[in-house]
């Protein structure tokens, strides 16, 4: 039972960390947009870059 609780806690912490990373990325993106710093890179390339960073 303790192992299951530890695993659940670890998984929840990992999810929270991912959520915080996403919030930071969105905040940076919004600020870039407000400052006129836009990128014409296709969305597929951006998503591929995000996937590479997660590994």
Secondary structure, DSSP 8 states (H G I E B T S, - for coil): -HHHHHHHHHHHHHHHHHHHHHHHHHHHHHHHHHTT------HHHHHHHHHHHH-
